[in-house]
Each structure stands twice: as structure tokens, then as C-alpha cells.
Amino acid sequence: QLMSRVAVRFACQQRTHMFSMIILGGYARIIRWDRAGAVFTERIDYVACPEKLAMFLWHFAHLDRRQQGYDDTAELIEEDSRLHNMMMKKIADGSKMSAKDKDLPEAYVLDYFKDSSSGAALGPTKPRYFLVGRPHFTAPGMTGRATRGYVALDEENNELVYLKDCWRVDLPDMTREGDVIQLMNNEGVQCVPTLVYHGDIEGQRTSTQEHWSGDTGKPSSFRPHQHYRLVVQEVGCPLSDFKHSEELVKVITECIAGHADAFVKAKILHRDISAGNILILRKMVDKKGQTSVVTRGLLNDWDLSISVADNNDGLRQPSRTGTWQFMSAFLLQKPWKSHELQDDLESFMHVLIYEAIRYLPHNCTDVGVFVKNFFDIASKSGNVITGGIWK
């Protein structure tokens, strides 16, 4: 209950951390939350020692907004300001489109931006400003990467782009997603995003991991997270928006080709192939006076990728990586196994099965049971969780 209430606050506000208080009869505990976890004080007897609680509240009231946990790199866009009018003009231009224009494949990008813009926020990186409304996508839960996706307006060139705001795991040898995308762009890898801008947000790193009690003799299981933003050129549709089976297979096939390109040209292994990380791009192309719709696949979310340039198969973080429903059977059965090329290739097949069983004609008599057993089921023995029996 505590976590769910704090998660709602984090989802509705731009925050780096947050303080809360729980009252237990004559006792209280103060809690500091961030994306790595939570730190609790010992019980405070505020009846016998009211000065302790009073002192905390006095100090808290004298903190600035950044110290209280607000993300000061996200600024409210005031109504009728230059930036607000810039956003409204972009939306108005879309509203003036003819019925024919609204059928254009890329019209969905403007619709995403319009839907998000009943309220507006400004997300600055150092020399670049991107105007956003509500998140187009918000990852559930309190801890972890806490990814938010925005269809954003690039103030510099008035183009709509996609902005990803997340808390990346900040461990040695973990390369930032933007650096991976830049490498792939430099190597000419197809069917991957085009980097516009990215960077860490200075001074916004979790601290929960620093308060791990060492009395158990075990290393901390809390991972440090760094606030990070990434902007890419492409705004895609979910894979589930495919129009027919041929388009589904085409998009997945192109993403397999992009995956091969990344592996061969850039020495990068994705390691998180899932239905959510394969997108559809639709654009109208004019060739010699003839217009046609071009559909492309886009392999997205490279934040869990790893370099295979030096045959590096070691674990970079103390947990299995990937999306459970689409991980290979062998990875689910053997949690200690290194993630290899064949594991990613098997995941593409599981994505195809997942989309087909949900949206295409088939002879499965009980879809719910099949999806649960094939994609979701897991069992725990001690501290080890395994799955993948049906796979």
C-alpha cells in the first residue's frame, strides 16, 4: 500500500526522490524513496521525544525543491508563453489537415502529441529543449528503470521526436543506450533508431543502495540508478497495430535483419527482444510522382544490450536480463546461463507466436490457458525462479 501510493506520486510528478512518514500508534518512521528502493529510519517515539519529529519537519521545510525531491530539469510551460504557443501551433496545424491528410501513415505521430498536450512540460538538456505533454507511455511500479516515453516537439527545428526518460542501471561496463545507438548509426545498422540527443542528468542518482546494511555478510542487492534522457528521430506504432499477417511477419523479419546488422557491424547483442521493443514505422514516400505507403520495422530499446566485440559473455548486473514472456526456454531454465545470440533469435519466434495467438485466426481452443502456460508461468525453488517448460 505504501509503495502503490508513492508510485502514483512519482508517476504524476517529475521526481528524483520523495520523503513520506508512517504513523504507527505512538511511533513514526520516516522513509526516503527513490528508484532503487527505500530507506526507513528506526522507530521514533514522538510522544516521549517529540523534538525528533519536529526537528525533521523543520529541516524538511527549509530544503529547496531539488533537495525535497523535485526534478528541476523539468519546467512547467506557462500558458501563452512562446513555448506554449509553439506547441499549440503544431497541434493547430494538425487540426487543419484534410480528411485525406489524416489518412497519411505518419499522421499518428501528431495524434500522439496532440493527445498528450492538455498540459505541457519543458524537458531541457543543456543546449537543447524538447516540449512534452503527458507521457505517451509510463512503466508501472515504483522501483527499476521507471521508463516514460513522450512524443516531444524539438524546439530547435520544430520536428516531432520521441523522448525517453528513465533511470538507467549505473554499474561499471554498462554502456548508455544513446552511446550504443550512436555506434550503430555510425556503422550503418538498419532498422534501429536514429539518435538525436542523450545524456545523464547531473546530480540525479539514487542513494538507497548506499544504505545497505552489511550485517548479513552479503553484498547489496540494490542497484544504483542514474536519471537519463534519450531522444530519437523515429516515432513508431506498437507491433499490435499491424494490419494483417503479412505486415506482422515483414516487420519482425526486418527487425531480425537489423539485429543481424547490429551483431555483425557494431558487435552489439540486444538481449531484450520483446513485443514492446519491436515497433512499426509507416511513412508516405513520393517516388517520381507516385506516392506509396512504406512500412518498416524498428528494433527499439537497446539499454540492456552488450558488446560482443571481445567475446564478452560475463554478467554485468546481478540478475537475468530480458522480458520474461519472450526469453528463451534455456535462459528460463538456467538463470546462470550467459545470454547468447541464439537466445535473441528464439525470442523473435516467441514474439511472433504471441502476436499471432492474440490477433490472428488460429485453432487454439483456450487462448488464456495457452498464454499463461507458454509465456507467464514460473516456479520458485529457494531463491531460484525458473520457467519455460511449455517453450
C-alpha positions in Angstrom: 0.0 0.0 0.0 2.8 2.4 0.8 4.6 1.6 -2.4 1.5 2.0 -4.6 0.7 5.4 -3.2 4.3 6.6 -3.7 4.4 5.1 -7.2 1.3 7.2 -8.1 3.1 10.3 -6.9 6.2 9.5 -8.9 4.0 8.8 -12.0 2.2 12.1 -11.7 5.2 14.3 -10.9 8.7 14.8 -12.1 10.7 13.5 -9.2 14.1 12.2 -8.2 13.2 11.1 -4.7 10.5 11.6 -2.1 10.0 11.6 1.7 7.0 10.1 3.4 6.0 9.3 7.0 4.1 6.4 8.5 2.4 6.8 11.9 2.2 3.6 14.0 0.3 4.5 17.2 2.7 6.4 19.3 5.6 5.8 16.9 6.6 7.1 13.5 9.1 6.2 10.8 10.4 8.5 8.1 11.0 7.0 4.7 13.1 8.2 1.7 12.1 6.7 -1.6 14.0 6.6 -4.9 14.1 4.4 -8.0 16.5 1.9 -6.3 14.3 1.3 -3.2 13.5 2.8 0.1 15.4 3.7 3.3 13.5 3.7 6.7 14.5 5.3 9.9 14.3 3.4 13.2 11.1 3.9 15.1 10.7 7.4 16.6 8.7 7.6 19.8 7.2 11.0 19.0 5.2 11.0 22.3 8.2 10.7 24.5 10.6 12.6 22.2 8.5 15.0 20.0 11.6 17.1 19.3 13.0 14.4 16.9 10.0 14.6 14.6 9.7 18.4 14.9 13.4 18.7 14.0 13.0 16.6 10.9 9.9 18.6 9.8 11.7 21.9 10.4 14.7 20.8 8.3 12.5 19.5 5.6 10.6 22.7 5.4 13.9 24.5 4.8 15.1 22.3 2.0 14.9 23.7 -1.6 12.7 21.9 -4.1 15.6 19.9 -5.6 16.5 18.6 -2.1 12.9 17.8 -1.4 13.0 15.5 -4.5 11.6 17.5 -7.3 13.3 17.2 -10.7 14.3 20.8 -11.5 15.3 19.9 -15.1 11.6 19.6 -16.0 9.9 23.0 -16.0 6.3 23.9 -16.4 5.4 25.7 -19.6 3.3 28.7 -18.8 0.2 29.3 -20.8 0.5 31.9 -23.6 4.3 31.8 -23.4 6.4 31.5 -26.5 7.0 27.7 -26.0 3.3 27.1 -25.2 2.2 28.9 -28.3 4.8 26.9 -30.3 3.2 23.6 -29.1 -0.3 24.9 -29.7 0.6 26.0 -33.3 1.9 22.5 -34.0 -1.4 21.0 -32.8 -3.4 23.5 -34.7 -1.6 22.7 -37.9 -2.6 19.1 -37.4 -6.2 20.0 -36.8 -6.3 21.8 -40.2 -5.3 18.6 -42.0 -7.9 17.5 -44.6 -9.6 14.1 -44.2 -7.2 12.8 -46.9 -4.2 14.1 -44.9 -5.4 12.3 -41.8 -5.1 9.0 -43.7 -1.3 9.5 -44.1 0.7 6.9 -42.3 2.7 9.4 -40.3 -0.4 11.3 -39.0 -0.4 9.1 -35.9 2.7 10.9 -34.6 0.8 14.2 -34.5 -2.2 12.5 -32.9 0.1 11.1 -30.1 1.5 14.6 -29.5 -2.0 16.2 -29.5 -3.4 13.6 -27.1 -0.6 14.3 -24.6 -0.8 18.0 -24.7 -3.7 19.0 -22.4 -0.9 20.0 -20.0 2.6 20.9 -21.0 6.1 20.5 -19.5 9.5 21.5 -20.7 12.3 19.0 -20.5 15.7 20.7 -21.1 19.0 19.1 -21.7 21.9 21.5 -21.8 21.7 23.2 -25.2 18.5 21.5 -26.5 14.9 21.9 -25.4 12.1 19.4 -26.0 8.4 20.3 -25.4 6.3 17.5 -24.0 2.8 16.9 -22.5 1.7 13.8 -20.6 3.7 10.6 -21.1 2.8 8.5 -24.1 4.0 5.5 -22.1 4.7 5.0 -18.4 6.2 1.9 -16.9 4.2 0.7 -13.9 5.7 0.2 -10.4 8.0 2.2 -8.1 11.5 0.8 -8.5 13.5 0.0 -11.5 14.1 1.9 -14.7 10.7 3.8 -14.5 10.7 4.5 -18.2 8.5 7.2 -19.5 8.1 7.9 -23.2 7.0 11.2 -24.7 6.2 12.4 -28.2 8.1 15.6 -28.0 8.5 18.8 -30.1 12.1 19.7 -30.8 12.2 23.5 -30.2 15.3 23.8 -32.4 13.8 22.5 -35.7 10.0 22.2 -34.9 10.1 18.5 -35.6 8.3 15.8 -33.6 10.6 13.2 -32.0 10.5 10.6 -29.3 11.9 11.3 -25.9 12.7 8.5 -23.4 13.1 9.5 -19.7 14.3 6.7 -17.5 16.6 5.7 -14.6 19.3 3.5 -16.1 21.2 0.9 -14.0 24.5 2.6 -13.4 27.1 -0.2 -13.0 30.6 -0.5 -14.4 30.8 -1.6 -18.0 27.2 -0.8 -18.7 27.1 1.4 -21.8 24.4 4.1 -22.1 21.7 3.4 -24.7 22.5 6.6 -26.6 26.1 5.6 -27.0 25.0 2.2 -28.4 22.6 3.8 -30.8 25.3 6.3 -31.9 27.7 3.4 -32.6 25.0 1.6 -34.7 24.2 4.7 -36.6 27.9 5.2 -37.4 28.1 1.6 -38.6 25.1 2.0 -40.9 22.9 -0.5 -39.0 19.4 -0.7 -40.4 16.0 -0.8 -38.6 17.3 0.9 -35.4 16.5 4.4 -34.0 18.4 7.5 -35.2 20.0 9.3 -32.3 19.1 13.0 -31.8 20.4 13.7 -28.3 21.0 12.0 -25.0 22.7 12.4 -21.6 22.8 11.8 -17.9 21.1 14.4 -15.6 23.8 15.8 -13.3 23.2 15.2 -9.6 20.3 12.8 -10.0 21.4 9.4 -8.9 19.7 7.0 -6.4 21.2 6.7 -2.9 19.2 3.8 -1.4 22.0 1.4 -2.4 24.5 3.2 -0.2 22.5 2.4 2.9 22.5 -1.4 2.6 23.2 -3.0 6.0 26.3 -5.2 5.8 25.4 -7.2 8.9 24.2 -10.2 6.8 27.6 -10.5 5.2 26.1 -10.4 1.7 26.7 -7.8 -1.0 24.0 -5.2 -1.6 21.2 -6.4 -3.9 20.2 -2.8 -4.6 21.5 -1.4 -7.9 22.3 2.3 -8.4 20.2 4.1 -10.9 21.1 7.3 -12.8 18.5 9.6 -14.3 18.9 9.6 -18.1 17.2 11.0 -21.1 17.4 9.9 -24.7 15.8 11.5 -27.9 15.5 9.6 -31.2 14.1 10.7 -34.5 11.6 7.9 -35.1 8.1 7.7 -33.5 6.7 4.2 -34.0 3.4 2.4 -33.6 3.1 -0.7 -31.3 3.6 -4.0 -33.0 0.0 -4.9 -32.2 -1.1 -2.2 -34.7 -0.2 -4.5 -37.6 -2.9 -4.6 -40.3 -2.6 -8.2 -41.5 -0.3 -11.2 -41.0 1.9 -10.2 -43.9 2.8 -6.9 -42.3 3.4 -8.6 -38.9 5.9 -11.0 -40.5 7.5 -8.3 -42.6 8.1 -6.1 -39.6 9.6 -8.9 -37.5 11.7 -10.1 -40.4 13.2 -6.6 -40.9 14.0 -6.3 -37.1 15.8 -9.7 -37.4 17.8 -8.2 -40.3 18.5 -5.1 -38.1 19.5 -7.4 -35.2 22.0 -9.2 -37.5 23.4 -5.9 -38.8 24.0 -4.7 -35.2 25.6 -8.1 -34.3 27.9 -8.2 -37.4 28.7 -4.5 -38.0 28.6 -3.0 -34.5 29.3 -6.1 -32.4 26.2 -5.5 -30.3 23.7 -8.1 -28.9 20.3 -6.7 -28.0 19.3 -9.1 -25.1 15.7 -7.9 -24.7 13.8 -8.9 -27.7 10.1 -8.5 -26.9 6.7 -7.4 -28.4 7.1 -4.0 -26.8 10.6 -3.4 -28.3 9.5 -4.1 -31.9 7.8 -1.1 -33.5 6.1 -0.3 -36.8 7.0 2.8 -38.8 4.7 3.9 -41.6 5.6 6.8 -43.9 4.3 8.1 -47.2 7.0 8.1 -49.8 6.9 10.0 -53.2 8.8 8.4 -56.0 8.7 10.0 -59.4 5.2 11.5 -58.7 3.9 8.2 -57.4 3.0 8.1 -53.6 3.1 4.9 -51.7 3.0 3.8 -48.1 6.2 2.3 -46.8 6.1 0.1 -43.7 9.3 -0.5 -41.8 10.3 -2.4 -38.7 12.2 -0.7 -35.9 14.1 -2.6 -33.2 13.9 -0.4 -30.1 15.2 -0.2 -26.5 18.9 -1.1 -26.6 19.6 -0.3 -22.9 20.2 -3.9 -21.9 22.5 -4.6 -24.9 26.1 -5.8 -24.6 29.2 -5.6 -26.7 30.4 -8.9 -28.1 33.5 -7.3 -29.7 35.8 -9.0 -27.2 33.7 -12.2 -26.7 32.4 -10.6 -23.6 29.9 -13.0 -22.1 30.2 -12.0 -18.5 27.2 -10.8 -16.4 27.2 -7.0 -16.0 24.5 -6.9 -13.4 23.4 -9.5 -10.7 20.2 -10.6 -12.4 18.8 -12.2 -15.6 18.2 -9.7 -18.3 15.2 -9.6 -20.7 11.4 -9.7 -20.7 10.2 -13.0 -19.1 7.5 -13.8 -21.6 9.8 -13.7 -24.6 13.1 -15.1 -23.1 14.4 -18.4 -24.5 13.5 -21.6 -22.8 17.1 -22.3 -21.9 17.5 -18.9 -20.2 14.4 -19.5 -18.2 15.6 -23.0 -17.2 19.2 -22.0 -16.4 19.2 -18.5 -14.8 23.0 -18.6 -14.5 23.5 -19.1 -18.3 25.0 -16.2 -20.3 22.8 -14.6 -22.8 23.8 -15.5 -26.4 22.8 -14.8 -30.0 20.6 -17.9 -30.2 18.6 -16.7 -27.2 17.7 -13.4 -29.0 16.7 -15.3 -32.2 14.4 -17.6 -30.3 12.8 -14.6 -28.7 11.8 -13.3 -32.1 9.9 -16.5 -32.6 8.1 -16.1 -29.3 7.1 -12.6 -30.3 5.5 -13.9 -33.5 3.6 -16.6 -31.6 2.4 -14.1 -29.0 1.0 -11.6 -31.6 -0.5 -14.4 -33.8 -2.3 -16.1 -30.9 -3.8 -12.8 -29.8 -4.8 -11.2 -33.1 -4.9 -13.8 -36.0 -7.2 -16.7 -36.8 -6.0 -20.0 -35.1 -7.2 -23.3 -33.8 -6.3 -22.8 -30.2 -9.3 -23.6 -28.0 -8.3 -21.7 -24.9 -6.1 -18.7 -25.5 -5.9 -17.7 -21.8 -4.6 -21.0 -20.7 -2.1 -21.2 -23.5 -0.8 -17.6 -23.0 -0.4 -18.2 -19.2 1.4 -21.6 -19.6 3.6 -20.7 -22.6 4.5 -17.1 -21.7 3.9 -16.4 -18.0 4.3 -19.4 -15.8 7.2 -19.6 -13.3 8.2 -21.7 -10.3 10.4 -20.9 -7.4 12.8 -23.2 -5.6 14.7 -21.5 -2.8 15.8 -18.2 -4.3 15.9 -19.5 -7.9 13.0 -18.8 -10.3 12.7 -20.8 -13.4 10.1 -21.3 -16.2 9.9 -22.2 -19.9 8.5 -25.7 -19.6 6.0 -25.3 -22.4 8.6 -23.5 -24.6 
